[in-house]
Each structure stands twice: as C-alpha cells, then as structure tokens.
Amino acid sequence: MGSRDLTLLDAYSRTVTEVAERVGPSVAAVQVQDRQGKPAGSGSGFLFTPDGYLLTNSHVVRAGGPRRPEGASWHASFSDGRRFAARWVGDDPHSDLAVLQVDGMSQGALVPAVLGRSADVRRGEIAIAIGNPLGFDHTVTAGIVSALGRSMRASTGRLIPDVIQTDAALNPGNSGGPLLDARGEVIGVNTAIIPQAQAICFAVAVDIASMVIPELLRHGRMRRGYLGVGGSTIPLDRRIVVALGLQQARAVRVLSVEPGSPADRAGLRPGDLLLDLDGQPMASVDALYQALHPERIGRDCSLSVLRPGSSAPLVLTVRPLEAPDAG
C-alpha cells in the first residue's frame, strides 16, 4: 500500500471517528416496557432538539405491534450512562417514524444531532450509522450510500418513497438510529434490513422526516388527505397517452367510491381513470396517496378524470383522513 493510499485511508478513518465523537452523545438506546415493567422491545433514536425531542422508528415505540402498546413506558439511555424516562409525542406508521420527548434534561443538556438534506446526498458518499444493534450499545458502522430513490413498504402497506440504501452494517436494534454523512449531519433514519441479503440496508430519508416531524409535534400523528376512493394502478393505452398528450403511461382506475366521501360528492364513480391531481400526474395508487399531504386538507383540488365519452376535471374538497387508532 502506497503513501497516498495510507493518507486516504487515514482521512477516511478520521472522518468516521470525528463524526462518531460529535454525534454519538445525541444517540440513545430506546427501551420499551409493558405495563408490568417487563422489556417489550428496543431500538435506537437520536435527539434533534436541545429540549429533548427524540426521533426514532414507529415500529420501535410500538414494540413491533400494530398500535401503541397499552400501558407501555419508554426510556432512553445515552453513551454517558444517563437514562431518562421518555413520553410519547406521536408516530406515523406509514413512514415508520416516531417522536418521543426525554424527561429530566435538567440533569445536563445533551447536544442534538443536526438534520441535513437528503436531497443533496449522492451515491458513493460516506454513510455512517450509529445505534444499538443486538443490544450492543452505541455501535458505529460505516459504508457508502449505495442507492437513492428506493421505495419500501411500511407495515401499513403504504409505500415509503425516497428511501436511502446503504451498505453500512445494520442489525436489529439499529432501527431508529441516524444515518450520517461525512459532515456528521443526519441524512436518514435507519429502519430496515433484508435478512436474506448482506450489505443491503435502508433508511428513511431525512427530508421525509422533516415533513413528518412538525405534524407529530403539533398533532401527534401525520395528517393525510382523504378522497374516499379505492383504486388500482393500470397501464394506459398508448393511443390515449398520445391523444391526450399525457406525461405518464399509467393511471389510477377507480374501483370503489365511499358514499358521502369527497369523491362521491364530486361525482367520481367506479370505472373512472384518475389522470392527475392539480396538474400532478397520478401514475399509481401510491402517487395518489403521497399527493394527499397536509397542505391539501380543506382545499379545493382539481382531478382530471377520463371516462367513456368524456374527459373533464372534477373539483373536490380534500378531507382529513381519520386516525386508524388512538396510538
């Protein structure tokens, strides 16, 4: 190995070490206990504000279950040995994100991690993960950003967009910990591994987290819009695409319309093809779900609809989707 290679290797090592030393104190081991005080689950999380708000995964705080565990309690343990009780703030199973607030920060403030921008991330960049895999506290692993723009199904069946793929080693217990760039800024929240494959791990992009966090802090959940339709993604006939000058080769076919829903009031009916929402192409059911973000709630939106004999926009008012459960 030549001197140049050694210099590069040393620079890489220093980068990982400096990031671990700077961000490590912000990372916590998250423990979930049931109402009897027995361990129910564990994972990782990290502070993102100086007043103790901690970001983690929904499946961590729910201990892998479908809803908030009844009578459960949460604790966060940091690398300096301090352990704090934490209270539930909110979670969003559709993006697998959750926020807890650490109590007792008067014992001495902890420095929060800095949220970066995943839109600025490039393939091949250094990716550093800090977490608590398999019960081994405050473990650091490093690799690269292997791919961007992946999608992954949450436990709810909804698609999480813009997922980051990395080969930084992740194991059960890393969930909820930060994925960091060479500057020590958070670019993702570690969330999943593929058990059958090596070096294929995933993190929810921090830009998604930055949209979800304000909703969890304000409402305890991620508000989403509701149209009241069931549908499926279908390919469009090439002649239709050319004739209408469409930007997409697929659309959403309406299979059902709930009585009294915004879609029903607007005149949408089974068999209609949804082409776009406010000019944004709807090339899949997942694209439709993702378009129903909080900013659209209560607003009039225009739906371009194709049905036999006509192609016309329908105007409807997006309603908030009711929370699936109290947790």
Helices and strands as residue ranges (DSSP letters): H 3-23, G 24-26, E 27-33, E 39-47, E 53-56, H 58-61, E 73-78, E 83-92, E 97-102, G 105-107, E 114-115, G 118-120, E 126-131, G 133-135, E 139-153, E 159-166, E 178-180, E 185-193, E 201-205, H 206-219, E 225-226, E 229-235, H 238-244, E 250-257, H 262-266, E 273-277, E 280-281, H 285-291, G 294-296, E 300-307, E 310-317, E 319-320
